[in-house]
Amino acid sequence: MVGGAPAPKGEGGPVSQIHCHFCGGIIQDVATIEYRPPRASAQFAVPQPTPCTCSPPVVYEHPPMLGGPEEDQTPDGEAA
C-alpha cells in the first residue's frame, strides 16, 4: 500500500537502505557486505546520505537467510 491505497502494479513498497556500520554510508551492492558477528563493543558510525566507500562494507549482524532447508544452496552431493 502507498498512502493508504494499494501500490500500483510494478511498484513495490519502500526500499530500505543498508548503511555500513564502519563509515555510515549507504551500501550500494548488498552482495559485497562483510557480515561480522554482533558484539557489544562494536562502534557504529552515524548513518550518512552518501554512498559507502569501504571495501568491503561492514555490517555487525548475522547474514540474512538465503532460504529454508528445502532451498539448499549447495550442489547435489556436496557438503555445505
mmCIF file as gemmi writes it, N, C-alpha and C atoms, coordinates in Angstrom:
data_model
loop_
_atom_site.group_PDB
_atom_site.id
_atom_site.type_symbol
_atom_site.label_atom_id
_atom_site.label_alt_id
_atom_site.label_comp_id
_atom_site.label_asym_id
_atom_site.label_entity_id
_atom_site.label_seq_id
_atom_site.pdbx_PDB_ins_code
_atom_site.Cartn_x
_atom_site.Cartn_y
_atom_site.Cartn_z
_atom_site.occupancy
_atom_site.B_iso_or_equiv
_atom_site.pdbx_formal_charge
_atom_site.auth_seq_id
_atom_site.auth_asym_id
_atom_site.pdbx_PDB_model_num
ATOM 1 N N . MET Axp A 1 ? 0.831 -1.189 0 1 0 ? 1 A 1
ATOM 2 C CA . MET Axp A 1 ? 0 0 0 1 0 ? 1 A 1
ATOM 3 C C . MET Axp A 1 ? 0.869 1.243 0 1 0 ? 1 A 1
ATOM 4 N N . VAL Axp A 2 ? 0.403 2.229 -0.685 1 0 ? 2 A 1
ATOM 5 C CA . VAL Axp A 2 ? 1.1 3.506 -0.724 1 0 ? 2 A 1
ATOM 6 C C . VAL Axp A 2 ? 0.109 4.567 -0.278 1 0 ? 2 A 1
ATOM 7 N N . GLY Axp A 3 ? 0.387 5.229 0.848 1 0 ? 3 A 1
ATOM 8 C CA . GLY Axp A 3 ? -0.501 6.282 1.342 1 0 ? 3 A 1
ATOM 9 C C . GLY Axp A 3 ? -1.912 5.795 1.602 1 0 ? 3 A 1
ATOM 10 N N . GLY Axp A 4 ? -2.096 4.543 2.02 1 0 ? 4 A 1
ATOM 11 C CA . GLY Axp A 4 ? -3.418 4.016 2.309 1 0 ? 4 A 1
ATOM 12 C C . GLY Axp A 4 ? -4.073 3.349 1.112 1 0 ? 4 A 1
ATOM 13 N N . ALA Axp A 5 ? -3.509 3.523 -0.069 1 0 ? 5 A 1
ATOM 14 C CA . ALA Axp A 5 ? -4.047 2.895 -1.278 1 0 ? 5 A 1
ATOM 15 C C . ALA Axp A 5 ? -3.105 1.785 -1.723 1 0 ? 5 A 1
ATOM 16 N N . PRO Axp A 6 ? -3.63 0.764 -2.41 1 0 ? 6 A 1
ATOM 17 C CA . PRO Axp A 6 ? -2.742 -0.304 -2.876 1 0 ? 6 A 1
ATOM 18 C C . PRO Axp A 6 ? -1.654 0.258 -3.796 1 0 ? 6 A 1
ATOM 19 N N . ALA Axp A 7 ? -0.465 -0.335 -3.725 1 0 ? 7 A 1
ATOM 20 C CA . ALA Axp A 7 ? 0.637 0.097 -4.586 1 0 ? 7 A 1
ATOM 21 C C . ALA Axp A 7 ? 0.304 -0.232 -6.035 1 0 ? 7 A 1
ATOM 22 N N . PRO Axp A 8 ? 0.605 0.678 -6.975 1 0 ? 8 A 1
ATOM 23 C CA . PRO Axp A 8 ? 0.368 0.392 -8.387 1 0 ? 8 A 1
ATOM 24 C C . PRO Axp A 8 ? 1.184 -0.822 -8.819 1 0 ? 8 A 1
ATOM 25 N N . LYS Axp A 9 ? 0.659 -1.545 -9.812 1 0 ? 9 A 1
ATOM 26 C CA . LYS Axp A 9 ? 1.383 -2.71 -10.303 1 0 ? 9 A 1
ATOM 27 C C . LYS Axp A 9 ? 2.759 -2.301 -10.808 1 0 ? 9 A 1
ATOM 28 N N . GLY Axp A 10 ? 3.735 -3.163 -10.543 1 0 ? 10 A 1
ATOM 29 C CA . GLY Axp A 10 ? 5.093 -2.88 -10.976 1 0 ? 10 A 1
ATOM 30 C C . GLY Axp A 10 ? 5.887 -2.067 -9.97 1 0 ? 10 A 1
ATOM 31 N N . GLU Axp A 11 ? 5.218 -1.578 -8.933 1 0 ? 11 A 1
ATOM 32 C CA . GLU Axp A 11 ? 5.908 -0.803 -7.901 1 0 ? 11 A 1
ATOM 33 C C . GLU Axp A 11 ? 5.797 -1.536 -6.575 1 0 ? 11 A 1
ATOM 34 N N . GLY Axp A 12 ? 6.935 -1.792 -5.947 1 0 ? 12 A 1
ATOM 35 C CA . GLY Axp A 12 ? 6.917 -2.435 -4.641 1 0 ? 12 A 1
ATOM 36 C C . GLY Axp A 12 ? 6.801 -1.391 -3.563 1 0 ? 12 A 1
ATOM 37 N N . GLY Axp A 13 ? 6.934 -1.844 -2.344 1 0 ? 13 A 1
ATOM 38 C CA . GLY Axp A 13 ? 6.913 -0.93 -1.219 1 0 ? 13 A 1
ATOM 39 C C . GLY Axp A 13 ? 8.224 -0.179 -1.154 1 0 ? 13 A 1
ATOM 40 N N . PRO Axp A 14 ? 8.384 0.616 -0.115 1 0 ? 14 A 1
ATOM 41 C CA . PRO Axp A 14 ? 9.628 1.383 0.022 1 0 ? 14 A 1
ATOM 42 C C . PRO Axp A 14 ? 10.83 0.447 0.188 1 0 ? 14 A 1
ATOM 43 N N . VAL Axp A 15 ? 11.929 0.828 -0.424 1 0 ? 15 A 1
ATOM 44 C CA . VAL Axp A 15 ? 13.155 0.041 -0.324 1 0 ? 15 A 1
ATOM 45 C C . VAL Axp A 15 ? 13.964 0.58 0.838 1 0 ? 15 A 1
ATOM 46 N N . SER Axp A 16 ? 14.35 -0.313 1.744 1 0 ? 16 A 1
ATOM 47 C CA . SER Axp A 16 ? 15.136 0.145 2.878 1 0 ? 16 A 1
ATOM 48 C C . SER Axp A 16 ? 16.59 0.319 2.45 1 0 ? 16 A 1
ATOM 49 N N . GLN Axp A 17 ? 17.287 1.185 3.132 1 0 ? 17 A 1
ATOM 50 C CA . GLN Axp A 17 ? 18.699 1.417 2.856 1 0 ? 17 A 1
ATOM 51 C C . GLN Axp A 17 ? 19.522 0.717 3.916 1 0 ? 17 A 1
ATOM 52 N N . ILE Axp A 18 ? 20.614 0.103 3.502 1 0 ? 18 A 1
ATOM 53 C CA . ILE Axp A 18 ? 21.513 -0.535 4.441 1 0 ? 18 A 1
ATOM 54 C C . ILE Axp A 18 ? 22.751 0.338 4.54 1 0 ? 18 A 1
ATOM 55 N N . HIS Axp A 19 ? 23.082 0.732 5.758 1 0 ? 19 A 1
ATOM 56 C CA . HIS Axp A 19 ? 24.242 1.591 5.988 1 0 ? 19 A 1
ATOM 57 C C . HIS Axp A 19 ? 25.404 0.772 6.514 1 0 ? 19 A 1
ATOM 58 N N . CYS Axp A 20 ? 26.608 1.101 6.052 1 0 ? 20 A 1
ATOM 59 C CA . CYS Axp A 20 ? 27.83 0.473 6.536 1 0 ? 20 A 1
ATOM 60 C C . CYS Axp A 20 ? 28.022 0.876 7.994 1 0 ? 20 A 1
ATOM 61 N N . HIS Axp A 21 ? 28.303 -0.094 8.847 1 0 ? 21 A 1
ATOM 62 C CA . HIS Axp A 21 ? 28.493 0.209 10.257 1 0 ? 21 A 1
ATOM 63 C C . HIS Axp A 21 ? 29.862 0.828 10.526 1 0 ? 21 A 1
ATOM 64 N N . PHE Axp A 22 ? 30.78 0.763 9.559 1 0 ? 22 A 1
ATOM 65 C CA . PHE Axp A 22 ? 32.114 1.338 9.732 1 0 ? 22 A 1
ATOM 66 C C . PHE Axp A 22 ? 32.137 2.827 9.357 1 0 ? 22 A 1
ATOM 67 N N . CYS Axp A 23 ? 31.597 3.167 8.148 1 0 ? 23 A 1
ATOM 68 C CA . CYS Axp A 23 ? 31.655 4.566 7.703 1 0 ? 23 A 1
ATOM 69 C C . CYS Axp A 23 ? 30.312 5.276 7.758 1 0 ? 23 A 1
ATOM 70 N N . GLY Axp A 24 ? 29.2 4.518 7.832 1 0 ? 24 A 1
ATOM 71 C CA . GLY Axp A 24 ? 27.874 5.117 7.882 1 0 ? 24 A 1
ATOM 72 C C . GLY Axp A 24 ? 27.247 5.358 6.519 1 0 ? 24 A 1
ATOM 73 N N . GLY Axp A 25 ? 28.002 5.132 5.448 1 0 ? 25 A 1
ATOM 74 C CA . GLY Axp A 25 ? 27.488 5.364 4.099 1 0 ? 25 A 1
ATOM 75 C C . GLY Axp A 25 ? 26.486 4.31 3.658 1 0 ? 25 A 1
ATOM 76 N N . ILE Axp A 26 ? 25.716 4.629 2.632 1 0 ? 26 A 1
ATOM 77 C CA . ILE Axp A 26 ? 24.719 3.71 2.092 1 0 ? 26 A 1
ATOM 78 C C . ILE Axp A 26 ? 25.427 2.652 1.249 1 0 ? 26 A 1
ATOM 79 N N . ILE Axp A 27 ? 25.152 1.388 1.534 1 0 ? 27 A 1
ATOM 80 C CA . ILE Axp A 27 ? 25.763 0.287 0.788 1 0 ? 27 A 1
ATOM 81 C C . ILE Axp A 27 ? 25.016 0.126 -0.52 1 0 ? 27 A 1
ATOM 82 N N . GLN Axp A 28 ? 25.746 0.232 -1.63 1 0 ? 28 A 1
ATOM 83 C CA . GLN Axp A 28 ? 25.152 0.172 -2.956 1 0 ? 28 A 1
ATOM 84 C C . GLN Axp A 28 ? 24.92 -1.265 -3.431 1 0 ? 28 A 1
ATOM 85 N N . ASP Axp A 29 ? 25.817 -2.189 -3.092 1 0 ? 29 A 1
ATOM 86 C CA . ASP Axp A 29 ? 25.725 -3.568 -3.561 1 0 ? 29 A 1
ATOM 87 C C . ASP Axp A 29 ? 25.74 -4.493 -2.354 1 0 ? 29 A 1
ATOM 88 N N . VAL Axp A 30 ? 24.566 -5.015 -1.977 1 0 ? 30 A 1
ATOM 89 C CA . VAL Axp A 30 ? 24.466 -5.846 -0.778 1 0 ? 30 A 1
ATOM 90 C C . VAL Axp A 30 ? 25.273 -7.136 -0.898 1 0 ? 30 A 1
ATOM 91 N N . ALA Axp A 31 ? 25.617 -7.546 -2.107 1 0 ? 31 A 1
ATOM 92 C CA . ALA Axp A 31 ? 26.4 -8.767 -2.293 1 0 ? 31 A 1
ATOM 93 C C . ALA Axp A 31 ? 27.83 -8.605 -1.777 1 0 ? 31 A 1
ATOM 94 N N . THR Axp A 32 ? 28.287 -7.377 -1.575 1 0 ? 32 A 1
ATOM 95 C CA . THR Axp A 32 ? 29.659 -7.138 -1.135 1 0 ? 32 A 1
ATOM 96 C C . THR Axp A 32 ? 29.788 -6.985 0.375 1 0 ? 32 A 1
ATOM 97 N N . ILE Axp A 33 ? 28.681 -7.047 1.11 1 0 ? 33 A 1
ATOM 98 C CA . ILE Axp A 33 ? 28.706 -6.819 2.554 1 0 ? 33 A 1
ATOM 99 C C . ILE Axp A 33 ? 29.506 -7.904 3.264 1 0 ? 33 A 1
ATOM 100 N N . GLU Axp A 34 ? 30.362 -7.469 4.194 1 0 ? 34 A 1
ATOM 101 C CA . GLU Axp A 34 ? 31.053 -8.4 5.087 1 0 ? 34 A 1
ATOM 102 C C . GLU Axp A 34 ? 30.291 -8.377 6.399 1 0 ? 34 A 1
ATOM 103 N N . TYR Axp A 35 ? 29.582 -9.472 6.662 1 0 ? 35 A 1
ATOM 104 C CA . TYR Axp A 35 ? 28.825 -9.581 7.909 1 0 ? 35 A 1
ATOM 105 C C . TYR Axp A 35 ? 29.763 -10.044 9 1 0 ? 35 A 1
ATOM 106 N N . ARG Axp A 36 ? 29.753 -9.352 10.122 1 0 ? 36 A 1
ATOM 107 C CA . ARG Axp A 36 ? 30.558 -9.723 11.284 1 0 ? 36 A 1
ATOM 108 C C . ARG Axp A 36 ? 29.604 -10 12.441 1 0 ? 36 A 1
ATOM 109 N N . PRO Axp A 37 ? 29.97 -10.929 13.322 1 0 ? 37 A 1
ATOM 110 C CA . PRO Axp A 37 ? 29.086 -11.237 14.446 1 0 ? 37 A 1
ATOM 111 C C . PRO Axp A 37 ? 28.81 -9.994 15.285 1 0 ? 37 A 1
ATOM 112 N N . PRO Axp A 38 ? 27.556 -9.861 15.741 1 0 ? 38 A 1
ATOM 113 C CA . PRO Axp A 38 ? 27.234 -8.725 16.603 1 0 ? 38 A 1
ATOM 114 C C . PRO Axp A 38 ? 28.048 -8.805 17.899 1 0 ? 38 A 1
ATOM 115 N N . ARG Axp A 39 ? 28.47 -7.665 18.4 1 0 ? 39 A 1
ATOM 116 C CA . ARG Axp A 39 ? 29.21 -7.648 19.667 1 0 ? 39 A 1
ATOM 117 C C . ARG Axp A 39 ? 28.932 -6.332 20.378 1 0 ? 39 A 1
ATOM 118 N N . ALA Axp A 40 ? 28.967 -6.396 21.676 1 0 ? 40 A 1
ATOM 119 C CA . ALA Axp A 40 ? 28.639 -5.226 22.489 1 0 ? 40 A 1
ATOM 120 C C . ALA Axp A 40 ? 29.647 -4.108 22.309 1 0 ? 40 A 1
ATOM 121 N N . SER Axp A 41 ? 30.903 -4.446 22.005 1 0 ? 41 A 1
ATOM 122 C CA . SER Axp A 41 ? 31.942 -3.418 21.906 1 0 ? 41 A 1
ATOM 123 C C . SER Axp A 41 ? 32.024 -2.766 20.52 1 0 ? 41 A 1
ATOM 124 N N . ALA Axp A 42 ? 31.189 -3.221 19.569 1 0 ? 42 A 1
ATOM 125 C CA . ALA Axp A 42 ? 31.234 -2.641 18.225 1 0 ? 42 A 1
ATOM 126 C C . ALA Axp A 42 ? 30.774 -1.188 18.263 1 0 ? 42 A 1
ATOM 127 N N . GLN Axp A 43 ? 31.499 -0.318 17.584 1 0 ? 43 A 1
ATOM 128 C CA . GLN Axp A 43 ? 31.104 1.081 17.479 1 0 ? 43 A 1
ATOM 129 C C . GLN Axp A 43 ? 30.53 1.301 16.089 1 0 ? 43 A 1
ATOM 130 N N . PHE Axp A 44 ? 29.385 1.935 16.034 1 0 ? 44 A 1
ATOM 131 C CA . PHE Axp A 44 ? 28.686 2.142 14.774 1 0 ? 44 A 1
ATOM 132 C C . PHE Axp A 44 ? 28.807 3.589 14.334 1 0 ? 44 A 1
ATOM 133 N N . ALA Axp A 45 ? 29.078 3.792 13.059 1 0 ? 45 A 1
ATOM 134 C CA . ALA Axp A 45 ? 29.146 5.144 12.512 1 0 ? 45 A 1
ATOM 135 C C . ALA Axp A 45 ? 27.728 5.704 12.382 1 0 ? 45 A 1
ATOM 136 N N . VAL Axp A 46 ? 27.612 7.009 12.433 1 0 ? 46 A 1
ATOM 137 C CA . VAL Axp A 46 ? 26.326 7.679 12.23 1 0 ? 46 A 1
ATOM 138 C C . VAL Axp A 46 ? 25.937 7.513 10.764 1 0 ? 46 A 1
ATOM 139 N N . PRO Axp A 47 ? 24.703 7.068 10.474 1 0 ? 47 A 1
ATOM 140 C CA . PRO Axp A 47 ? 24.282 6.913 9.077 1 0 ? 47 A 1
ATOM 141 C C . PRO Axp A 47 ? 24.419 8.221 8.298 1 0 ? 47 A 1
ATOM 142 N N . GLN Axp A 48 ? 24.938 8.109 7.088 1 0 ? 48 A 1
ATOM 143 C CA . GLN Axp A 48 ? 25.173 9.252 6.204 1 0 ? 48 A 1
ATOM 144 C C . GLN Axp A 48 ? 24.353 9.082 4.924 1 0 ? 48 A 1
ATOM 145 N N . PRO Axp A 49 ? 23.998 10.151 4.247 1 0 ? 49 A 1
ATOM 146 C CA . PRO Axp A 49 ? 23.248 10.036 2.987 1 0 ? 49 A 1
ATOM 147 C C . PRO Axp A 49 ? 24.157 9.725 1.788 1 0 ? 49 A 1
ATOM 148 N N . THR Axp A 50 ? 25.455 9.67 2.012 1 0 ? 50 A 1
ATOM 149 C CA . THR Axp A 50 ? 26.406 9.435 0.925 1 0 ? 50 A 1
ATOM 150 C C . THR Axp A 50 ? 26.69 7.943 0.765 1 0 ? 50 A 1
ATOM 151 N N . PRO Axp A 51 ? 27.163 7.51 -0.399 1 0 ? 51 A 1
ATOM 152 C CA . PRO Axp A 51 ? 27.477 6.093 -0.611 1 0 ? 51 A 1
ATOM 153 C C . PRO Axp A 51 ? 28.667 5.636 0.238 1 0 ? 51 A 1
ATOM 154 N N . CYS Axp A 52 ? 28.635 4.376 0.64 1 0 ? 52 A 1
ATOM 155 C CA . CYS Axp A 52 ? 29.745 3.767 1.37 1 0 ? 52 A 1
ATOM 156 C C . CYS Axp A 52 ? 30.926 3.608 0.419 1 0 ? 52 A 1
ATOM 157 N N . THR Axp A 53 ? 32.118 3.911 0.909 1 0 ? 53 A 1
ATOM 158 C CA . THR Axp A 53 ? 33.331 3.754 0.096 1 0 ? 53 A 1
ATOM 159 C C . THR Axp A 53 ? 34.236 2.667 0.655 1 0 ? 53 A 1
ATOM 160 N N . CYS Axp A 54 ? 33.75 1.917 1.662 1 0 ? 54 A 1
ATOM 161 C CA . CYS Axp A 54 ? 34.558 0.844 2.255 1 0 ? 54 A 1
ATOM 162 C C . CYS Axp A 54 ? 34.628 -0.357 1.313 1 0 ? 54 A 1
ATOM 163 N N . SER Axp A 55 ? 35.707 -1.084 1.43 1 0 ? 55 A 1
ATOM 164 C CA . SER Axp A 55 ? 35.86 -2.282 0.609 1 0 ? 55 A 1
ATOM 165 C C . SER Axp A 55 ? 36.394 -3.412 1.486 1 0 ? 55 A 1
ATOM 166 N N . PRO Axp A 56 ? 35.555 -4.271 1.984 1 0 ? 56 A 1
ATOM 167 C CA . PRO Axp A 56 ? 34.103 -4.367 1.813 1 0 ? 56 A 1
ATOM 168 C C . PRO Axp A 56 ? 33.362 -3.558 2.871 1 0 ? 56 A 1
ATOM 169 N N . PRO Axp A 57 ? 32.08 -3.258 2.607 1 0 ? 57 A 1
ATOM 170 C CA . PRO Axp A 57 ? 31.26 -2.618 3.627 1 0 ? 57 A 1
ATOM 171 C C . PRO Axp A 57 ? 31.062 -3.581 4.798 1 0 ? 57 A 1
ATOM 172 N N . VAL Axp A 58 ? 30.97 -3.043 6.017 1 0 ? 58 A 1
ATOM 173 C CA . VAL Axp A 58 ? 30.872 -3.871 7.223 1 0 ? 58 A 1
ATOM 174 C C . VAL Axp A 58 ? 29.503 -3.695 7.878 1 0 ? 58 A 1
ATOM 175 N N . VAL Axp A 59 ? 28.893 -4.831 8.231 1 0 ? 59 A 1
ATOM 176 C CA . VAL Axp A 59 ? 27.627 -4.824 8.96 1 0 ? 59 A 1
ATOM 177 C C . VAL Axp A 59 ? 27.779 -5.803 10.118 1 0 ? 59 A 1
ATOM 178 N N . TYR Axp A 60 ? 27.535 -5.331 11.348 1 0 ? 60 A 1
ATOM 179 C CA . TYR Axp A 60 ? 27.641 -6.174 12.533 1 0 ? 60 A 1
ATOM 180 C C . TYR Axp A 60 ? 26.294 -6.825 12.834 1 0 ? 60 A 1
ATOM 181 N N . GLU Axp A 61 ? 25.995 -7.885 12.123 1 0 ? 61 A 1
ATOM 182 C CA . GLU Axp A 61 ? 24.817 -8.707 12.384 1 0 ? 61 A 1
ATOM 183 C C . GLU Axp A 61 ? 24.978 -10.004 11.623 1 0 ? 61 A 1
ATOM 184 N N . HIS Axp A 62 ? 24.144 -10.958 11.953 1 0 ? 62 A 1
ATOM 185 C CA . HIS Axp A 62 ? 24.223 -12.238 11.263 1 0 ? 62 A 1
ATOM 186 C C . HIS Axp A 62 ? 23.701 -12.072 9.84 1 0 ? 62 A 1
ATOM 187 N N . PRO Axp A 63 ? 24.303 -12.771 8.872 1 0 ? 63 A 1
ATOM 188 C CA . PRO Axp A 63 ? 23.834 -12.65 7.488 1 0 ? 63 A 1
ATOM 189 C C . PRO Axp A 63 ? 22.387 -13.124 7.356 1 0 ? 63 A 1
ATOM 190 N N . PRO Axp A 64 ? 21.653 -12.55 6.408 1 0 ? 64 A 1
ATOM 191 C CA . PRO Axp A 64 ? 20.264 -12.974 6.212 1 0 ? 64 A 1
ATOM 192 C C . PRO Axp A 64 ? 20.218 -14.407 5.68 1 0 ? 64 A 1
ATOM 193 N N . MET Axp A 65 ? 19.127 -15.082 5.954 1 0 ? 65 A 1
ATOM 194 C CA . MET Axp A 65 ? 18.933 -16.438 5.447 1 0 ? 65 A 1
ATOM 195 C C . MET Axp A 65 ? 18.668 -16.362 3.943 1 0 ? 65 A 1
ATOM 196 N N . LEU Axp A 66 ? 19.211 -17.32 3.218 1 0 ? 66 A 1
ATOM 197 C CA . LEU Axp A 66 ? 19.017 -17.355 1.771 1 0 ? 66 A 1
ATOM 198 C C . LEU Axp A 66 ? 17.884 -18.288 1.37 1 0 ? 66 A 1
ATOM 199 N N . GLY Axp A 67 ? 17.108 -18.73 2.307 1 0 ? 67 A 1
ATOM 200 C CA . GLY Axp A 67 ? 16.013 -19.65 2.025 1 0 ? 67 A 1
ATOM 201 C C . GLY Axp A 67 ? 15.967 -20.711 3.096 1 0 ? 67 A 1
ATOM 202 N N . GLY Axp A 68 ? 14.934 -21.497 3.075 1 0 ? 68 A 1
ATOM 203 C CA . GLY Axp A 68 ? 14.768 -22.548 4.056 1 0 ? 68 A 1
ATOM 204 C C . GLY Axp A 68 ? 15.58 -23.777 3.689 1 0 ? 68 A 1
ATOM 205 N N . PRO Axp A 69 ? 15.567 -24.786 4.554 1 0 ? 69 A 1
ATOM 206 C CA . PRO Axp A 69 ? 16.325 -26.011 4.302 1 0 ? 69 A 1
ATOM 207 C C . PRO Axp A 69 ? 15.925 -26.688 2.998 1 0 ? 69 A 1
ATOM 208 N N . GLU Axp A 70 ? 14.65 -26.511 2.606 1 0 ? 70 A 1
ATOM 209 C CA . GLU Axp A 70 ? 14.207 -27.12 1.35 1 0 ? 70 A 1
ATOM 210 C C . GLU Axp A 70 ? 14.805 -26.423 0.127 1 0 ? 70 A 1
ATOM 211 N N . GLU Axp A 71 ? 15.409 -25.253 0.324 1 0 ? 71 A 1
ATOM 212 C CA . GLU Axp A 71 ? 16.026 -24.496 -0.76 1 0 ? 71 A 1
ATOM 213 C C . GLU Axp A 71 ? 17.537 -24.495 -0.595 1 0 ? 71 A 1
ATOM 214 N N . ASP Axp A 72 ? 18.11 -25.682 -0.371 1 0 ? 72 A 1
ATOM 215 C CA . ASP Axp A 72 ? 19.549 -25.819 -0.147 1 0 ? 72 A 1
ATOM 216 C C . ASP Axp A 72 ? 20.319 -25.184 -1.293 1 0 ? 72 A 1
ATOM 217 N N . GLN Axp A 73 ? 21.328 -24.378 -0.95 1 0 ? 73 A 1
ATOM 218 C CA . GLN Axp A 73 ? 22.103 -23.649 -1.953 1 0 ? 73 A 1
ATOM 219 C C . GLN Axp A 73 ? 23.319 -24.427 -2.448 1 0 ? 73 A 1
ATOM 220 N N . THR Axp A 74 ? 23.577 -25.632 -1.9 1 0 ? 74 A 1
ATOM 221 C CA . THR Axp A 74 ? 24.743 -26.407 -2.31 1 0 ? 74 A 1
ATOM 222 C C . THR Axp A 74 ? 24.378 -27.355 -3.427 1 0 ? 74 A 1
ATOM 223 N N . PRO Axp A 75 ? 25.295 -27.591 -4.385 1 0 ? 75 A 1
ATOM 224 C CA . PRO Axp A 75 ? 25.02 -28.544 -5.454 1 0 ? 75 A 1
ATOM 225 C C . PRO Axp A 75 ? 24.824 -29.947 -4.871 1 0 ? 75 A 1
ATOM 226 N N . ASP Axp A 76 ? 24.041 -30.777 -5.551 1 0 ? 76 A 1
ATOM 227 C CA . ASP Axp A 76 ? 23.8 -32.145 -5.078 1 0 ? 76 A 1
ATOM 228 C C . ASP Axp A 76 ? 25.096 -32.891 -4.866 1 0 ? 76 A 1
ATOM 229 N N . GLY Axp A 77 ? 25.167 -33.601 -3.75 1 0 ? 77 A 1
ATOM 230 C CA . GLY Axp A 77 ? 26.336 -34.423 -3.455 1 0 ? 77 A 1
ATOM 231 C C . GLY Axp A 77 ? 27.468 -33.699 -2.751 1 0 ? 77 A 1
ATOM 232 N N . GLU Axp A 78 ? 27.379 -32.394 -2.561 1 0 ? 78 A 1
ATOM 233 C CA . GLU Axp A 78 ? 28.444 -31.644 -1.9 1 0 ? 78 A 1
ATOM 234 C C . GLU Axp A 78 ? 27.996 -31.24 -0.502 1 0 ? 78 A 1
ATOM 235 N N . ALA Axp A 79 ? 28.902 -31.337 0.441 1 0 ? 79 A 1
ATOM 236 C CA . ALA Axp A 79 ? 28.594 -30.918 1.808 1 0 ? 79 A 1
ATOM 237 C C . ALA Axp A 79 ? 28.64 -29.413 1.903 1 0 ? 79 A 1
ATOM 238 N N . ALA Axp A 80 ? 27.858 -28.881 2.801 1 0 ? 80 A 1
ATOM 239 C CA . ALA Axp A 80 ? 27.829 -27.419 2.986 1 0 ? 80 A 1
ATOM 240 C C . ALA Axp A 80 ? 29.068 -26.941 3.675 1 0 ? 80 A 1
